[in-house]
């Protein structure tokens, strides 16, 4: 009788443990994510961030919430990359130039004219794109954060204090052009024919105003948001880089999420990036007219001359040697 009683107690205990284990297994961890990006909230990157925070909370029923920090209020341009890699920041939108020091193949996406149109770029980074999936895996392995989706903040143009029309790379000879302080940004600027000086984004307005630099390159929404047009004279529509940003999440957080949460994250990221890109297209269409009305000189340059000059620079300096040429050919095949 004692043996039977002991056996019954044992079975009850085991059953209790099993039930408790099943309950724990069924629980989903909640997340409050920090998301930093460098632009103000009205900028396409800001729109992307806010739309993502709203959508992922809706999809997850509040399991995933996002604290948003616009205009680099949590981390600077230089600081946020390191913060993501070591886990001090959960999310941001990053440029390929930020990834290239850790993943050399990313530098090919940072080179001028790799994308021939917005349609080409969107095809490469569609949610069902094998090219995007393969590249995202490379980024995750090399950088410690995982891309979820891509948006564009526009086509980069040359915005200068000079009034002489910038029609070809030769017209940029002697120009002091601000670029971010990363090798691939610097190479991109030099490949267009300018002398590059690296300056933090938050310091560009003052640098243009005082003459420390004579030009900066940004898509029109960025030039407008940061009011660079107030201290410059001309915009040359070189459209040398379709400025893609990848929404990324730190691997330390990503790996803690279950499959359902990851699906919510991807769905919200895809939605938000599309909304950010839509904002870009709408703003660009309006801003050319705004800049003209403001008194800016709007120049239509010889884009083919810039394309050739840039590509020749990359080949001459051996920069294409570190590209993943198989991936590059796959990207070009999607034109």
C-alpha positions as a printed Julia matrix, in Angstrom:
335×3 Matrix{Float64}:
  0.0    0.0     0.0
  2.86   2.35    0.87
  4.52   1.54   -2.44
  1.35   2.4    -4.34
  0.98   5.65   -2.38
  4.57   6.62   -3.06
  4.11   5.83   -6.74
  0.98   7.99   -6.93
  2.77  10.92   -5.25
  5.68  10.49   -7.64
  3.38  10.57  -10.66
  1.56  13.66   -9.39
  4.91  15.46   -8.91
  6.09  14.48  -12.4
  2.8   15.61  -13.9
  3.08  18.94  -12.1
  6.59  19.48  -13.39
  5.5   18.62  -16.93
  2.57  21.05  -16.78
  4.75  23.8   -15.35
  7.35  23.16  -18.03
  4.71  23.32  -20.73
  3.4   26.59  -19.36
  6.9   28.13  -19.3
  7.56  26.88  -22.79
  4.39  28.51  -24.02
  5.27  31.9   -22.56
  6.68  34.55  -24.92
  9.22  37.04  -23.7
  8.18  40.66  -24.09
 10.57  43.23  -25.54
 11.04  46.97  -25.23
 13.46  47.88  -28.0
 15.6   51.01  -28.36
 15.65  52.4   -31.91
 18.04  55.25  -32.78
 18.39  56.96  -36.15
 20.07  60.13  -37.3
 17.32  62.09  -39.03
 14.36  64.09  -37.65
 10.97  62.41  -37.43
  9.6   64.07  -40.58
 12.47  62.66  -42.67
 11.81  59.35  -44.51
 14.02  57.53  -42.01
 12.04  59.09  -39.19
  8.78  58.05  -40.85
 10.14  54.52  -41.21
 11.07  54.34  -37.54
  7.71  55.64  -36.29
  5.67  53.45  -38.64
  7.66  50.41  -37.53
  7.14  51.13  -33.82
  3.41  51.54  -34.37
  3.02  48.46  -36.59
  5.06  45.99  -34.55
  3.21  46.89  -31.36
 -0.1   46.4   -33.19
  0.91  43.04  -34.71
  2.35  41.7   -31.46
 -0.48  42.9   -29.25
  2.04  44.86  -27.2
  4.56  42.02  -26.77
  7.06  44.13  -28.71
  7.3   47.85  -27.99
  9.8   50.35  -29.35
 11.37  53.44  -27.77
 12.28  55.78  -30.64
 15.13  58.31  -30.74
 15.27  60.64  -33.75
 18.04  63.04  -34.83
 20.76  60.93  -33.22
 19.61  61.84  -29.71
 20.74  58.5   -28.29
 23.82  57.78  -30.44
 25.79  59.74  -33.06
 26.47  58.38  -36.55
 29.79  56.93  -35.43
 28.5   55.67  -32.1
 25.39  53.79  -33.19
 27.24  51.22  -35.31
 29.44  50.15  -32.42
 26.46  50.24  -30.04
 24.54  47.82  -32.28
 27.48  45.47  -32.57
 28.03  45.21  -28.83
 24.33  45.2   -27.91
 23.99  48.66  -26.35
 21.45  49.59  -29.05
 18.72  47.31  -30.38
 17.76  48.83  -33.74
 18.61  51.42  -36.37
 18.66  52.06  -40.1
 22.21  51.69  -41.39
 24.04  52.4   -44.63
 26.19  49.87  -46.49
 29.15  52.14  -45.77
 28.65  51.42  -42.06
 28.88  47.67  -42.73
 31.8   47.62  -45.17
 34.64  47.82  -42.58
 33.37  44.49  -41.16
 31.98  43.01  -44.4
 34.1   44.16  -47.38
 31.55  42.83  -49.89
 29.06  45.43  -48.63
 31.22  48.16  -50.17
 29.93  47.33  -53.65
 26.45  48.48  -52.57
 28.05  51.71  -51.38
 29.62  52.47  -54.76
 27.97  55.02  -57.05
 25.55  53.81  -59.71
 25.25  50.15  -58.62
 21.47  50.63  -58.84
 20.16  52.08  -62.09
 16.7   53.02  -60.8
 14.41  52.86  -57.79
 12.64  49.91  -59.45
 15.95  48.05  -59.68
 16.74  48.72  -56.02
 13.28  47.63  -54.86
 13.55  44.39  -56.83
 16.92  43.55  -55.26
 15.63  44.12  -51.7
 12.12  42.71  -52.01
 11.06  40.43  -49.14
 11.13  37.39  -51.44
 14.51  38.26  -53.01
 17.12  35.49  -52.71
 19.83  38.09  -53.32
 18.63  40.1   -50.31
 18.33  36.98  -48.12
 21.87  35.88  -48.98
 23.28  39.33  -48.33
 21.38  39.72  -45.05
 22.92  36.43  -43.85
 26.39  37.76  -44.71
 25.7   40.95  -42.73
 24.38  39.03  -39.73
 27.43  36.75  -39.61
 29.95  39.58  -40.0
 28.42  42.49  -38.09
 26.4   41.13  -35.18
 23.09  42.56  -36.36
 20.46  41.26  -38.77
 18.79  43.29  -41.56
 15.01  43.01  -41.72
 14.1   45.21  -44.69
 15.36  48.06  -46.87
 14.15  51.6   -47.56
 15.54  54.48  -49.55
 15.95  58.06  -48.44
 16.48  59.16  -52.03
 19.13  59.67  -54.68
 22.21  61.52  -53.49
 22.98  64.78  -55.27
 25.81  67.31  -55.1
 24.76  70.36  -53.1
 27.38  73.1   -53.3
 28.17  76.73  -52.56
 29.6   77.0   -56.08
 27.52  78.7   -58.78
 29.53  77.25  -61.68
 27.37  74.45  -63.16
 28.53  70.98  -62.06
 28.02  69.05  -65.31
 30.92  66.56  -65.25
 33.47  65.19  -62.73
 35.99  67.67  -64.11
 33.77  70.5   -62.87
 34.29  69.21  -59.32
 38.08  69.52  -59.46
 39.27  71.35  -56.34
 35.87  71.17  -54.64
 36.0   70.39  -50.9
 33.18  67.89  -50.42
 31.94  66.73  -47.04
 31.42  63.0   -46.61
 30.87  60.86  -43.5
 34.01  59.51  -41.86
 34.1   55.98  -43.28
 36.36  54.65  -46.08
 33.57  53.78  -48.49
 31.93  57.15  -48.13
 35.28  58.83  -48.8
 35.96  56.68  -51.88
 32.5   57.44  -53.26
 33.15  61.18  -53.0
 36.62  60.97  -54.49
 35.33  58.85  -57.37
 33.11  61.77  -58.39
 36.13  64.08  -58.76
 36.14  66.02  -55.48
 38.52  66.46  -52.56
 36.83  64.84  -49.55
 36.83  66.08  -45.95
 35.06  63.85  -43.38
 32.73  65.77  -41.04
 30.01  64.57  -38.67
 26.49  65.0   -40.01
 25.43  67.3   -37.19
 28.31  69.68  -38.03
 27.72  69.99  -41.8
 25.54  73.12  -41.7
 28.17  75.08  -39.81
 30.95  73.7   -42.01
 29.14  74.91  -45.14
 28.3   78.25  -43.56
 31.91  78.94  -42.57
 33.47  77.55  -45.75
 35.23  74.63  -44.09
 33.64  72.61  -46.9
 32.15  73.81  -50.19
 29.7   70.99  -50.82
 27.82  68.1   -49.3
 26.04  65.16  -50.89
 22.65  63.99  -49.7
 19.26  63.13  -51.14
 16.91  66.12  -51.36
 14.89  65.12  -48.26
 18.07  65.21  -46.16
 19.21  68.51  -47.67
 15.79  69.95  -46.88
 15.46  68.48  -43.37
 18.87  69.8   -42.32
 18.33  73.16  -44.11
 21.59  72.88  -46.07
 19.95  74.85  -48.89
 20.17  77.95  -46.68
 23.97  78.0   -46.95
 24.49  76.69  -50.51
 23.78  77.85  -54.08
 23.42  74.82  -56.36
 22.09  71.27  -56.55
 23.51  69.11  -59.31
 21.21  66.11  -59.84
 23.99  63.56  -60.18
 21.86  60.9   -58.47
 25.11  59.04  -57.93
 23.91  56.79  -55.12
 20.39  55.51  -54.5
 20.73  55.86  -50.78
 19.47  52.6   -49.3
 19.21  52.07  -45.56
 18.73  48.66  -44.0
 16.59  48.39  -40.88
 18.65  46.18  -38.58
 18.29  44.54  -35.18
 21.05  43.46  -32.83
 21.61  39.7   -32.97
 21.57  39.52  -29.19
 17.9   40.53  -29.23
 16.97  38.78  -32.46
 18.12  35.4   -31.22
 15.9   35.7   -28.12
 12.75  36.12  -30.2
 10.55  33.17  -31.12
  9.47  32.47  -34.71
  6.16  34.3   -34.37
  7.85  37.41  -32.99
 10.4   37.34  -35.82
  7.57  37.16  -38.32
  5.9   40.19  -36.73
  9.21  42.05  -36.85
  9.78  41.28  -40.54
  6.21  42.19  -41.47
  6.39  45.48  -39.57
  9.81  46.28  -41.04
  8.64  45.61  -44.6
  5.57  47.8   -44.08
  7.55  50.63  -42.43
 10.33  50.64  -45.04
  7.78  50.85  -47.85
  6.12  53.78  -46.09
  9.51  55.46  -45.65
 10.34  55.01  -49.33
  6.92  56.36  -50.36
  7.68  59.46  -48.27
 11.01  59.81  -50.08
  9.43  59.65  -53.54
  6.77  62.19  -52.6
  9.27  64.57  -50.99
 11.71  64.4   -53.9
  8.96  65.25  -56.38
  8.04  68.34  -54.32
 11.51  69.44  -53.29
 12.95  70.17  -56.73
 10.24  72.81  -57.09
 10.87  74.09  -53.57
 14.61  74.44  -54.2
 14.0   76.31  -57.46
 11.56  78.66  -55.77
 14.07  79.25  -52.98
 16.58  80.4   -55.59
 18.81  77.35  -55.86
 20.5   76.6   -59.18
 19.27  73.18  -60.34
 21.73  71.5   -62.72
 21.07  68.45  -64.92
 24.57  66.93  -65.25
 26.06  64.37  -67.63
 25.27  61.28  -65.57
 27.07  58.91  -67.96
 30.3   60.89  -67.49
 29.97  60.55  -63.71
 29.23  56.81  -64.02
 32.34  56.16  -66.1
 34.61  58.34  -63.95
 33.42  56.65  -60.77
 33.74  53.08  -62.05
 37.21  53.79  -63.47
 38.28  55.14  -60.07
 37.13  51.97  -58.3
 38.93  49.69  -60.79
 42.13  51.79  -60.83
 42.34  51.76  -57.03
 41.66  48.03  -56.73
 38.45  48.62  -54.81
 36.46  46.11  -56.88
 38.85  43.37  -55.69
 36.99  43.09  -52.38
 33.55  42.95  -53.96
 31.63  39.69  -54.12
 31.5   39.6   -57.91
 29.02  36.71  -58.01
 26.62  38.74  -55.87
 27.38  41.85  -57.94
 26.47  40.04  -61.17
 23.25  38.77  -59.6
 22.33  42.33  -58.63
 23.07  43.64  -62.13
 21.02  40.81  -63.67
 17.95  42.17  -61.85
 17.91  45.49  -63.73
